[in-house]
Amino acid sequence: MILFAFLCTKVPISGLGRTVEDLKSVLPEETKFFEKTLFSMCVPQVLEEMSHSAKAVTDVILAGIECHVCVLQTTLDLLEKNFNVHIAADCVSSRNLIDRFGGFLFHVFSSAELLVQDCFQEVRFEEVSSSGSLCLD
């Protein structure tokens, strides 16, 4: 069984607006949201939440926007803290393709693992709990 906790960060509403309702509607009810003022989602509140998990978090799956900025900075911060970082490539984007694919290259060169939808064929999201982390940035 694969177990996940969902942690989401968002920029202040005055910056880019609210989290899109279509996204919020598919997240588990217990998803925790944290405000961030950095490119990285590794703000103290998120790191504290990850450290209080029922089981030690070793792996993080990232999804989000601005692959070459926010997601990349989060990847670098998590790698520095010795997490195994996996990028859900189908769930990461940028405003243009060159930034998206350039971001993917930086992730791979930094030792993160790129995953595509087929890698998740066996994941059953009904089995969600708080033992791992799926972070949305």
N, CA, C and O atoms as a GROMACS GRO file, in nm:
protein
  548
    1MET      N    1   0.084  -0.118   0.000
    1MET     CA    2   0.000   0.000   0.000
    1MET      C    3   0.089   0.124   0.000
    1MET      O    4   0.187   0.131   0.075
    2ILE      N    5   0.056   0.221  -0.083
    2ILE     CA    6   0.128   0.347  -0.088
    2ILE      C    7   0.046   0.450  -0.011
    2ILE      O    8  -0.074   0.467  -0.037
    3LEU      N    9   0.109   0.518   0.082
    3LEU     CA   10   0.038   0.613   0.168
    3LEU      C   11   0.088   0.755   0.142
    3LEU      O   12   0.208   0.777   0.126
    4PHE      N   13  -0.004   0.849   0.137
    4PHE     CA   14   0.029   0.988   0.109
    4PHE      C   15  -0.037   1.082   0.207
    4PHE      O   16  -0.145   1.054   0.261
    5ALA      N   17   0.027   1.194   0.230
    5ALA     CA   18  -0.036   1.310   0.291
    5ALA      C   19  -0.024   1.419   0.186
    5ALA      O   20   0.078   1.429   0.118
    6PHE      N   21  -0.125   1.500   0.172
    6PHE     CA   22  -0.123   1.606   0.072
    6PHE      C   23  -0.097   1.740   0.142
    6PHE      O   24  -0.171   1.779   0.232
    7LEU      N   25   0.008   1.807   0.100
    7LEU     CA   26   0.040   1.940   0.152
    7LEU      C   27   0.044   2.034   0.033
    7LEU      O   28   0.108   2.004  -0.068
    8CYS      N   29  -0.022   2.147   0.043
    8CYS     CA   30  -0.026   2.245  -0.066
    8CYS      C   31   0.021   2.380  -0.016
    8CYS      O   32  -0.009   2.420   0.096
    9THR      N   33   0.095   2.447  -0.101
    9THR     CA   34   0.130   2.585  -0.070
    9THR      C   35   0.063   2.675  -0.172
    9THR      O   36   0.030   2.633  -0.283
   10LYS      N   37   0.043   2.798  -0.131
   10LYS     CA   38  -0.017   2.896  -0.221
   10LYS      C   39   0.044   3.031  -0.192
   10LYS      O   40   0.084   3.062  -0.080
   11VAL      N   41   0.052   3.110  -0.296
   11VAL     CA   42   0.103   3.246  -0.279
   11VAL      C   43  -0.008   3.330  -0.218
   11VAL      O   44  -0.125   3.291  -0.227
   12PRO      N   45   0.025   3.444  -0.158
   12PRO     CA   46  -0.082   3.528  -0.104
   12PRO      C   47  -0.186   3.559  -0.212
   12PRO      O   48  -0.152   3.582  -0.328
   13ILE      N   49  -0.311   3.559  -0.173
   13ILE     CA   50  -0.422   3.582  -0.268
   13ILE      C   51  -0.401   3.710  -0.347
   13ILE      O   52  -0.436   3.716  -0.465
   14SER      N   53  -0.344   3.811  -0.285
   14SER     CA   54  -0.320   3.937  -0.356
   14SER      C   55  -0.221   3.920  -0.470
   14SER      O   56  -0.218   4.002  -0.562
   15GLY      N   57  -0.138   3.813  -0.466
   15GLY     CA   58  -0.039   3.791  -0.571
   15GLY      C   59  -0.099   3.730  -0.696
   15GLY      O   60  -0.102   3.795  -0.801
   16LEU      N   61  -0.147   3.606  -0.688
   16LEU     CA   62  -0.198   3.536  -0.806
   16LEU      C   63  -0.341   3.487  -0.790
   16LEU      O   64  -0.391   3.416  -0.877
   17GLY      N   65  -0.406   3.524  -0.684
   17GLY     CA   66  -0.546   3.482  -0.665
   17GLY      C   67  -0.557   3.353  -0.585
   17GLY      O   68  -0.459   3.304  -0.530
   18ARG      N   69  -0.679   3.301  -0.580
   18ARG     CA   70  -0.709   3.181  -0.501
   18ARG      C   71  -0.671   3.054  -0.578
   18ARG      O   72  -0.654   3.056  -0.700
   19THR      N   73  -0.658   2.943  -0.504
   19THR     CA   74  -0.635   2.812  -0.564
   19THR      C   75  -0.756   2.778  -0.650
   19THR      O   76  -0.870   2.795  -0.608
   20VAL      N   77  -0.731   2.729  -0.770
   20VAL     CA   78  -0.836   2.696  -0.864
   20VAL      C   79  -0.929   2.590  -0.802
   20VAL      O   80  -0.884   2.488  -0.751
   21GLU      N   81  -1.060   2.618  -0.807
   21GLU     CA   82  -1.158   2.528  -0.746
   21GLU      C   83  -1.153   2.387  -0.805
   21GLU      O   84  -1.175   2.289  -0.733
   22ASP      N   85  -1.124   2.375  -0.936
   22ASP     CA   86  -1.115   2.242  -0.997
   22ASP      C   87  -1.006   2.159  -0.930
   22ASP      O   88  -1.023   2.038  -0.911
   23LEU      N   89  -0.896   2.221  -0.894
   23LEU     CA   90  -0.789   2.151  -0.825
   23LEU      C   91  -0.830   2.116  -0.682
   23LEU      O   92  -0.812   2.003  -0.638
   24LYS      N   93  -0.884   2.214  -0.611
   24LYS     CA   94  -0.925   2.190  -0.473
   24LYS      C   95  -1.028   2.079  -0.463
   24LYS      O   96  -1.031   2.005  -0.365
   25SER      N   97  -1.114   2.066  -0.563
   25SER     CA   98  -1.222   1.969  -0.557
   25SER      C   99  -1.174   1.824  -0.565
   25SER      O  100  -1.247   1.734  -0.524
   26VAL      N  101  -1.054   1.799  -0.616
   26VAL     CA  102  -1.003   1.662  -0.626
   26VAL      C  103  -0.906   1.625  -0.515
   26VAL      O  104  -0.860   1.511  -0.507
   27LEU      N  105  -0.875   1.720  -0.430
   27LEU     CA  106  -0.783   1.692  -0.319
   27LEU      C  107  -0.860   1.633  -0.201
   27LEU      O  108  -0.977   1.666  -0.181
   28PRO      N  109  -0.797   1.547  -0.125
   28PRO     CA  110  -0.864   1.493  -0.006
   28PRO      C  111  -0.903   1.604   0.091
   28PRO      O  112  -0.838   1.708   0.097
   29GLU      N  113  -1.009   1.580   0.166
   29GLU     CA  114  -1.058   1.679   0.262
   29GLU      C  115  -0.952   1.723   0.361
   29GLU      O  116  -0.948   1.839   0.402
   30GLU      N  117  -0.866   1.630   0.401
   30GLU     CA  118  -0.766   1.660   0.503
   30GLU      C  119  -0.642   1.731   0.448
   30GLU      O  120  -0.544   1.749   0.521
   31THR      N  121  -0.644   1.772   0.322
   31THR     CA  122  -0.532   1.844   0.264
   31THR      C  123  -0.506   1.972   0.342
   31THR      O  124  -0.597   2.048   0.373
   32LYS      N  125  -0.379   1.993   0.373
   32LYS     CA  126  -0.341   2.114   0.447
   32LYS      C  127  -0.281   2.215   0.351
   32LYS      O  128  -0.199   2.181   0.265
   33PHE      N  129  -0.322   2.341   0.366
   33PHE     CA  130  -0.273   2.449   0.281
   33PHE      C  131  -0.185   2.542   0.364
   33PHE      O  132  -0.216   2.573   0.479
   34PHE      N  133  -0.076   2.587   0.303
   34PHE     CA  134   0.016   2.676   0.369
   34PHE      C  135   0.047   2.793   0.275
   34PHE      O  136   0.066   2.773   0.156
   35GLU      N  137   0.051   2.911   0.329
   35GLU     CA  138   0.086   3.028   0.249
   35GLU      C  139   0.237   3.038   0.241
   35GLU      O  140   0.308   3.009   0.337
   36LYS      N  141   0.286   3.080   0.124
   36LYS     CA  142   0.430   3.097   0.108
   36LYS      C  143   0.460   3.233   0.046
   36LYS      O  144   0.380   3.288  -0.030
   37THR      N  145   0.575   3.284   0.080
   37THR     CA  146   0.620   3.411   0.022
   37THR      C  147   0.755   3.392  -0.046
   37THR      O  148   0.820   3.490  -0.085
   38LEU      N  149   0.798   3.266  -0.062
   38LEU     CA  150   0.922   3.231  -0.129
   38LEU      C  151   0.888   3.154  -0.256
   38LEU      O  152   0.774   3.111  -0.273
   39PHE      N  153   0.984   3.136  -0.345
   39PHE     CA  154   0.961   3.048  -0.460
   39PHE      C  155   0.943   2.905  -0.413
   39PHE      O  156   0.856   2.833  -0.462
   40SER      N  157   1.025   2.862  -0.318
   40SER     CA  158   1.018   2.726  -0.265
   40SER      C  159   0.899   2.710  -0.173
   40SER      O  160   0.856   2.804  -0.106
   41MET      N  161   0.846   2.587  -0.170
   41MET     CA  162   0.740   2.560  -0.074
   41MET      C  163   0.797   2.513   0.060
   41MET      O  164   0.721   2.480   0.151
   42CYS      N  165   0.928   2.510   0.072
   42CYS     CA  166   0.993   2.467   0.197
   42CYS      C  167   0.994   2.578   0.301
   42CYS      O  168   1.099   2.617   0.351
   43VAL      N  169   0.877   2.627   0.331
   43VAL     CA  170   0.862   2.726   0.437
   43VAL      C  171   0.860   2.651   0.570
   43VAL      O  172   0.827   2.532   0.572
   44PRO      N  173   0.893   2.716   0.681
   44PRO     CA  174   0.901   2.646   0.810
   44PRO      C  175   0.777   2.564   0.845
   44PRO      O  176   0.790   2.454   0.899
   45GLN      N  177   0.658   2.615   0.816
   45GLN     CA  178   0.535   2.542   0.851
   45GLN      C  179   0.524   2.410   0.776
   45GLN      O  180   0.478   2.311   0.833
   46VAL      N  181   0.564   2.406   0.650
   46VAL     CA  182   0.558   2.283   0.571
   46VAL      C  183   0.660   2.182   0.624
   46VAL      O  184   0.629   2.065   0.642
   47LEU      N  185   0.782   2.229   0.648
   47LEU     CA  186   0.885   2.138   0.699
   47LEU      C  187   0.848   2.083   0.836
   47LEU      O  188   0.875   1.967   0.866
   48GLU      N  189   0.786   2.165   0.917
   48GLU     CA  190   0.741   2.119   1.049
   48GLU      C  191   0.632   2.013   1.033
   48GLU      O  192   0.634   1.911   1.102
   49GLU      N  193   0.538   2.037   0.944
   49GLU     CA  194   0.431   1.939   0.920
   49GLU      C  195   0.489   1.805   0.873
   49GLU      O  196   0.444   1.700   0.917
   50MET      N  197   0.587   1.811   0.785
   50MET     CA  198   0.649   1.689   0.735
   50MET      C  199   0.724   1.616   0.847
   50MET      O  200   0.728   1.493   0.848
   51SER      N  201   0.782   1.689   0.938
   51SER     CA  202   0.858   1.626   1.047
   51SER      C  203   0.766   1.563   1.152
   51SER      O  204   0.809   1.477   1.228
   52HIS      N  205   0.639   1.604   1.155
   52HIS     CA  206   0.543   1.549   1.252
   52HIS      C  207   0.460   1.436   1.195
   52HIS      O  208   0.363   1.393   1.257
   53SER      N  209   0.497   1.388   1.078
   53SER     CA  210   0.424   1.279   1.016
   53SER      C  211   0.431   1.154   1.104
   53SER      O  212   0.527   1.135   1.178
   54ALA      N  213   0.328   1.071   1.093
   54ALA     CA  214   0.324   0.947   1.172
   54ALA      C  215   0.441   0.856   1.136
   54ALA      O  216   0.489   0.781   1.222
   55LYS      N  217   0.488   0.862   1.014
   55LYS     CA  218   0.601   0.783   0.968
   55LYS      C  219   0.701   0.881   0.906
   55LYS      O  220   0.661   0.977   0.840
   56ALA      N  221   0.828   0.859   0.927
   56ALA     CA  222   0.930   0.950   0.874
   56ALA      C  223   0.914   0.965   0.722
   56ALA      O  224   0.911   0.866   0.650
   57VAL      N  225   0.905   1.087   0.677
   57VAL     CA  226   0.893   1.115   0.534
   57VAL      C  227   1.032   1.109   0.472
   57VAL      O  228   1.123   1.180   0.515
   58THR      N  229   1.047   1.024   0.371
   58THR     CA  230   1.174   1.014   0.300
   58THR      C  231   1.160   1.054   0.154
   58THR      O  232   1.256   1.098   0.091
   59ASP      N  233   1.038   1.039   0.100
   59ASP     CA  234   1.013   1.065  -0.041
   59ASP      C  235   0.902   1.168  -0.056
   59ASP      O  236   0.802   1.167   0.016
   60VAL      N  237   0.922   1.257  -0.152
   60VAL     CA  238   0.824   1.362  -0.180
   60VAL      C  239   0.795   1.361  -0.330
   60VAL      O  240   0.887   1.360  -0.412
   61ILE      N  241   0.667   1.361  -0.364
   61ILE     CA  242   0.625   1.374  -0.504
   61ILE      C  243   0.574   1.516  -0.521
   61ILE      O  244   0.483   1.559  -0.451
   62LEU      N  245   0.634   1.588  -0.614
   62LEU     CA  246   0.596   1.728  -0.637
   62LEU      C  247   0.511   1.744  -0.762
   62LEU      O  248   0.533   1.678  -0.863
   63ALA      N  249   0.413   1.833  -0.752
   63ALA     CA  250   0.331   1.876  -0.864
   63ALA      C  251   0.314   2.026  -0.848
   63ALA      O  252   0.316   2.076  -0.736
   64GLY      N  253   0.298   2.098  -0.957
   64GLY     CA  254   0.277   2.242  -0.943
   64GLY      C  255   0.305   2.318  -1.070
   64GLY      O  256   0.326   2.261  -1.177
   65ILE      N  257   0.304   2.449  -1.056
   65ILE     CA  258   0.328   2.535  -1.171
   65ILE      C  259   0.462   2.607  -1.156
   65ILE      O  260   0.517   2.618  -1.047
   66GLU      N  261   0.509   2.653  -1.268
   66GLU     CA  262   0.640   2.716  -1.282
   66GLU      C  263   0.751   2.616  -1.249
   66GLU      O  264   0.824   2.631  -1.151
   67CYS      N  265   0.759   2.515  -1.334
   67CYS     CA  266   0.855   2.405  -1.322
   67CYS      C  267   0.997   2.456  -1.304
   67CYS      O  268   1.075   2.398  -1.227
   68HIS      N  269   1.031   2.562  -1.373
   68HIS     CA  270   1.168   2.613  -1.374
   68HIS      C  271   1.197   2.710  -1.260
   68HIS      O  272   1.311   2.756  -1.246
   69VAL      N  273   1.097   2.742  -1.178
   69VAL     CA  274   1.118   2.837  -1.068
   69VAL      C  275   1.072   2.774  -0.937
   69VAL      O  276   1.154   2.724  -0.860
   70CYS      N  277   0.943   2.777  -0.910
   70CYS     CA  278   0.890   2.732  -0.780
   70CYS      C  279   0.913   2.583  -0.757
   70CYS      O  280   0.962   2.544  -0.651
   71VAL      N  281   0.879   2.501  -0.854
   71VAL     CA  282   0.896   2.356  -0.837
   71VAL      C  283   1.045   2.323  -0.828
   71VAL      O  284   1.085   2.239  -0.748
   72LEU      N  285   1.127   2.387  -0.911
   72LEU     CA  286   1.271   2.363  -0.908
   72LEU      C  287   1.332   2.405  -0.775
   72LEU      O  288   1.411   2.331  -0.717
   73GLN      N  289   1.297   2.523  -0.725
   73GLN     CA  290   1.354   2.568  -0.598
   73GLN      C  291   1.312   2.477  -0.484
   73GLN      O  292   1.390   2.450  -0.393
   74THR      N  293   1.188   2.428  -0.488
   74THR     CA  294   1.142   2.332  -0.388
   74THR      C  295   1.223   2.204  -0.397
   74THR      O  296   1.265   2.149  -0.296
   75THR      N  297   1.245   2.156  -0.520
   75THR     CA  298   1.326   2.035  -0.541
   75THR      C  299   1.465   2.052  -0.481
   75THR      O  300   1.512   1.966  -0.407
   76LEU      N  301   1.530   2.162  -0.512
   76LEU     CA  302   1.666   2.185  -0.463
   76LEU      C  303   1.669   2.191  -0.310
   76LEU      O  304   1.759   2.136  -0.248
   77ASP      N  305   1.571   2.258  -0.251
   77ASP     CA  306   1.564   2.267  -0.105
   77ASP      C  307   1.542   2.130  -0.041
   77ASP      O  308   1.605   2.097   0.059
   78LEU      N  309   1.453   2.050  -0.100
   78LEU     CA  310   1.425   1.916  -0.045
   78LEU      C  311   1.545   1.823  -0.061
   78LEU      O  312   1.576   1.746   0.030
   79LEU      N  313   1.612   1.829  -0.176
   79LEU     CA  314   1.732   1.747  -0.196
   79LEU      C  315   1.840   1.784  -0.094
   79LEU      O  316   1.908   1.698  -0.041
   80GLU      N  317   1.853   1.914  -0.068
   80GLU     CA  318   1.952   1.960   0.030
   80GLU      C  319   1.921   1.904   0.169
   80GLU      O  320   2.011   1.885   0.251
   81LYS      N  321   1.793   1.879   0.196
   81LYS     CA  322   1.750   1.825   0.325
   81LYS      C  323   1.742   1.671   0.322
   81LYS      O  324   1.685   1.609   0.411
   82ASN      N  325   1.800   1.612   0.217
   82ASN     CA  326   1.812   1.466   0.202
   82ASN      C  327   1.681   1.392   0.178
   82ASN      O  328   1.669   1.275   0.213
   83PHE      N  329   1.582   1.458   0.118
   83PHE     CA  330   1.461   1.388   0.075
   83PHE      C  331   1.485   1.332  -0.064
   83PHE      O  332   1.564   1.387  -0.142
   84ASN      N  333   1.417   1.222  -0.096
   84ASN     CA  334   1.414   1.171  -0.233
   84ASN      C  335   1.300   1.246  -0.302
   84ASN      O  336   1.186   1.244  -0.256
   85VAL      N  337   1.331   1.313  -0.412
   85VAL     CA  338   1.233   1.398  -0.478
   85VAL      C  339   1.193   1.337  -0.612
   85VAL      O  340   1.277   1.301  -0.694
   86HIS      N  341   1.062   1.327  -0.631
   86HIS     CA  342   1.004   1.273  -0.754
   86HIS      C  343   0.913   1.381  -0.812
   86HIS      O  344   0.829   1.437  -0.741
   87ILE      N  345   0.930   1.411  -0.939
   87ILE     CA  346   0.851   1.513  -1.006
   87ILE      C  347   0.741   1.444  -1.087
   87ILE      O  348   0.771   1.365  -1.177
   88ALA      N  349   0.616   1.474  -1.057
   88ALA     CA  350   0.503   1.420  -1.134
   88ALA      C  351   0.495   1.503  -1.262
   88ALA      O  352   0.424   1.604  -1.268
   89ALA      N  353   0.567   1.459  -1.365
   89ALA     CA  354   0.585   1.539  -1.487
   89ALA      C  355   0.454   1.578  -1.552
   89ALA      O  356   0.444   1.687  -1.609
   90ASP      N  357   0.354   1.492  -1.546
   90ASP     CA  358   0.223   1.522  -1.605
   90ASP      C  359   0.147   1.627  -1.524
   90ASP      O  360   0.045   1.678  -1.570
   91CYS      N  361   0.195   1.658  -1.406
   91CYS     CA  362   0.127   1.751  -1.314
   91CYS      C  363   0.211   1.874  -1.284
   91CYS      O  364   0.190   1.942  -1.184
   92VAL      N  365   0.306   1.902  -1.372
   92VAL     CA  366   0.394   2.017  -1.355
   92VAL      C  367   0.392   2.096  -1.485
   92VAL      O  368   0.396   2.038  -1.594
   93SER      N  369   0.385   2.228  -1.474
   93SER     CA  370   0.380   2.309  -1.594
   93SER      C  371   0.453   2.441  -1.574
   93SER      O  372   0.497   2.473  -1.463
   94SER      N  373   0.465   2.515  -1.679
   94SER     CA  374   0.516   2.651  -1.679
   94SER      C  375   0.435   2.728  -1.782
   94SER      O  376   0.358   2.670  -1.858
   95ARG      N  377   0.453   2.859  -1.785
   95ARG     CA  378   0.375   2.938  -1.879
   95ARG      C  379   0.412   2.912  -2.023
   95ARG      O  380   0.333   2.939  -2.113
   96ASN      N  381   0.533   2.861  -2.048
   96ASN     CA  382   0.568   2.823  -2.185
   96ASN      C  383   0.651   2.695  -2.183
   96ASN      O  384   0.711   2.660  -2.082
   97LEU      N  385   0.653   2.626  -2.296
   97LEU     CA  386   0.715   2.494  -2.304
   97LEU      C  387   0.865   2.495  -2.279
   97LEU      O  388   0.918   2.404  -2.214
   98ILE      N  389   0.935   2.596  -2.328
   98ILE     CA  390   1.081   2.598  -2.309
   98ILE      C  391   1.116   2.605  -2.160
   98ILE      O  392   1.211   2.541  -2.116
   99ASP      N  393   1.038   2.681  -2.082
   99ASP     CA  394   1.062   2.687  -1.937
   99ASP      C  395   1.029   2.554  -1.871
   99ASP      O  396   1.099   2.510  -1.780
  100ARG      N  397   0.922   2.491  -1.917
  100ARG     CA  398   0.882   2.362  -1.860
  100ARG      C  399   0.990   2.257  -1.885
  100ARG      O  400   1.035   2.190  -1.792
  101PHE      N  401   1.031   2.243  -2.010
  101PHE     CA  402   1.130   2.140  -2.042
  101PHE      C  403   1.268   2.176  -1.988
  101PHE      O  404   1.344   2.087  -1.948
  102GLY      N  405   1.302   2.303  -1.988
  102GLY     CA  406   1.427   2.345  -1.924
  102GLY      C  407   1.426   2.312  -1.775
  102GLY      O  408   1.526   2.268  -1.720
  103GLY      N  409   1.311   2.334  -1.711
  103GLY     CA  410   1.295   2.299  -1.570
  103GLY      C  411   1.314   2.151  -1.547
  103GLY      O  412   1.379   2.111  -1.451
  104PHE      N  413   1.257   2.068  -1.636
  104PHE     CA  414   1.273   1.922  -1.623
  104PHE      C  415   1.422   1.884  -1.629
  104PHE      O  416   1.468   1.799  -1.553
  105LEU      N  417   1.496   1.947  -1.719
  105LEU     CA  418   1.640   1.918  -1.729
  105LEU      C  419   1.711   1.952  -1.599
  105LEU      O  420   1.792   1.874  -1.551
  106PHE      N  421   1.682   2.068  -1.542
  106PHE     CA  422   1.744   2.107  -1.415
  106PHE      C  423   1.709   2.007  -1.305
  106PHE      O  424   1.795   1.972  -1.224
  107HIS      N  425   1.584   1.960  -1.303
  107HIS     CA  426   1.544   1.863  -1.202
  107HIS      C  427   1.626   1.735  -1.214
  107HIS      O  428   1.677   1.684  -1.115
  108VAL      N  429   1.638   1.684  -1.336
  108VAL     CA  430   1.712   1.560  -1.358
  108VAL      C  431   1.860   1.578  -1.323
  108VAL      O  432   1.919   1.492  -1.258
  109PHE      N  433   1.919   1.689  -1.365
  109PHE     CA  434   2.060   1.714  -1.334
  109PHE      C  435   2.082   1.731  -1.184
  109PHE      O  436   2.194   1.714  -1.136
  110SER      N  437   1.978   1.765  -1.112
  110SER     CA  438   1.989   1.784  -0.967
  110SER      C  439   1.963   1.656  -0.889
  110SER      O  440   1.968   1.657  -0.766
  111SER      N  441   1.936   1.547  -0.959
  111SER     CA  442   1.913   1.415  -0.898
  111SER      C  443   1.768   1.389  -0.858
  111SER      O  444   1.743   1.295  -0.782
  112ALA      N  445   1.675   1.467  -0.906
  112ALA     CA  446   1.534   1.436  -0.884
  112ALA      C  447   1.492   1.333  -0.989
  112ALA      O  448   1.555   1.321  -1.094
  113GLU      N  449   1.386   1.260  -0.962
  113GLU     CA  450   1.335   1.160  -1.054
  113GLU      C  451   1.208   1.212  -1.120
  113GLU      O  452   1.117   1.259  -1.052
  114LEU      N  453   1.202   1.203  -1.253
  114LEU     CA  454   1.081   1.241  -1.325
  114LEU      C  455   0.990   1.119  -1.337
  114LEU      O  456   1.034   1.012  -1.376
  115LEU      N  457   0.863   1.138  -1.303
  115LEU     CA  458   0.764   1.031  -1.314
  115LEU      C  459   0.654   1.077  -1.409
  115LEU      O  460   0.617   1.194  -1.411
  116VAL      N  461   0.602   0.985  -1.488
  116VAL     CA  462   0.489   1.016  -1.574
  116VAL      C  463   0.370   0.933  -1.530
  116VAL      O  464   0.384   0.844  -1.446
  117GLN      N  465   0.254   0.961  -1.585
  117GLN     CA  466   0.129   0.899  -1.543
  117GLN      C  467   0.138   0.747  -1.531
  117GLN      O  468   0.083   0.689  -1.437
  118ASP      N  469   0.204   0.684  -1.624
  118ASP     CA  470   0.213   0.537  -1.622
  118ASP      C  471   0.281   0.486  -1.495
  118ASP      O  472   0.255   0.373  -1.453
  119CYS      N  473   0.366   0.567  -1.434
  119CYS     CA  474   0.432   0.526  -1.310
  119CYS      C  475   0.333   0.514  -1.196
  119CYS      O  476   0.360   0.446  -1.096
  120PHE      N  477   0.217   0.578  -1.209
  120PHE     CA  478   0.118   0.580  -1.102
  120PHE      C  479   0.003   0.483  -1.127
  120PHE      O  480  -0.098   0.488  -1.056
  121GLN      N  481   0.014   0.396  -1.225
  121GLN     CA  482  -0.095   0.306  -1.259
  121GLN      C  483  -0.140   0.223  -1.139
  121GLN      O  484  -0.259   0.195  -1.125
  122GLU      N  485  -0.048   0.185  -1.053
  122GLU     CA  486  -0.080   0.099  -0.940
  122GLU      C  487  -0.121   0.177  -0.814
  122GLU      O  488  -0.167   0.117  -0.717
  123VAL      N  489  -0.106   0.309  -0.816
  123VAL     CA  490  -0.139   0.388  -0.698
  123VAL      C  491  -0.290   0.396  -0.683
  123VAL      O  492  -0.360   0.431  -0.778
  124ARG      N  493  -0.339   0.364  -0.567
  124ARG     CA  494  -0.483   0.371  -0.539
  124ARG      C  495  -0.503   0.484  -0.440
  124ARG      O  496  -0.474   0.470  -0.322
  125PHE      N  497  -0.554   0.596  -0.488
  125PHE     CA  498  -0.564   0.714  -0.404
  125PHE      C  499  -0.670   0.702  -0.296
  125PHE      O  500  -0.683   0.792  -0.213
  126GLU      N  501  -0.748   0.592  -0.296
  126GLU     CA  502  -0.840   0.572  -0.185
  126GLU      C  503  -0.761   0.538  -0.059
  126GLU      O  504  -0.813   0.550   0.051
  127GLU      N  505  -0.636   0.496  -0.075
  127GLU     CA  506  -0.553   0.453   0.036
  127GLU      C  507  -0.469   0.568   0.090
  127GLU      O  508  -0.353   0.549   0.126
  128VAL      N  509  -0.527   0.685   0.096
  128VAL     CA  510  -0.454   0.804   0.139
  128VAL      C  511  -0.446   0.809   0.291
  128VAL      O  512  -0.546   0.790   0.360
  129SER      N  513  -0.328   0.835   0.341
  129SER     CA  514  -0.310   0.857   0.485
  129SER      C  515  -0.195   0.953   0.505
  129SER      O  516  -0.150   1.014   0.408
  130SER      N  517  -0.147   0.969   0.624
  130SER     CA  518  -0.046   1.073   0.649
  130SER      C  519   0.094   1.018   0.667
  130SER      O  520   0.169   1.065   0.753
  131SER      N  521   0.132   0.920   0.588
  131SER     CA  522   0.265   0.860   0.605
  131SER      C  523   0.367   0.909   0.504
  131SER      O  524   0.487   0.891   0.527
  132GLY      N  525   0.329   0.968   0.396
  132GLY     CA  526   0.421   1.020   0.297
  132GLY      C  527   0.377   1.161   0.262
  132GLY      O  528   0.293   1.218   0.332
  133SER      N  529   0.430   1.217   0.157
  133SER     CA  530   0.390   1.352   0.119
  133SER      C  531   0.378   1.367  -0.031
  133SER      O  532   0.468   1.329  -0.106
  134LEU      N  533   0.268   1.420  -0.072
  134LEU     CA  534   0.252   1.467  -0.209
  134LEU      C  535   0.236   1.617  -0.196
  134LEU      O  536   0.137   1.665  -0.141
  135CYS      N  537   0.332   1.690  -0.245
  135CYS     CA  538   0.333   1.834  -0.226
  135CYS      C  539   0.297   1.905  -0.354
  135CYS      O  540   0.354   1.877  -0.460
  136LEU      N  541   0.204   1.994  -0.346
  136LEU     CA  542   0.160   2.073  -0.460
  136LEU      C  543   0.207   2.215  -0.439
  136LEU      O  544   0.176   2.277  -0.338
  137ASP      N  545   0.281   2.267  -0.533
  137ASP     CA  546   0.337   2.400  -0.518
  137ASP      C  547   0.279   2.491  -0.624
  137ASP      O  548   0.314   2.609  -0.630
   0.00000   0.00000   0.00000
